[in-house]
């Protein structure tokens, strides 16, 4: 009787799917293009790790930019 109460319905699955599409996939692409493994984008599911991921991506030296000539890199 209680098992049907805990099964996710259409709207719950729609919310979970939109979180994956709107959250994980763009972060996966950003991490991959920056030269980091894409799986670290899964940190957005954890409350404090998502903020840490944003700061890490903002201030870390990106491996993808290591082989770019110096005039193309911007120092902020």
Secondary structure by P-SEA (a helix, b strand, c coil): cccccccccaaaaaaaaaaaaacaaaaaaaaaaaccccccccccccaaaaaaaaaaaacccccccccccccccccc
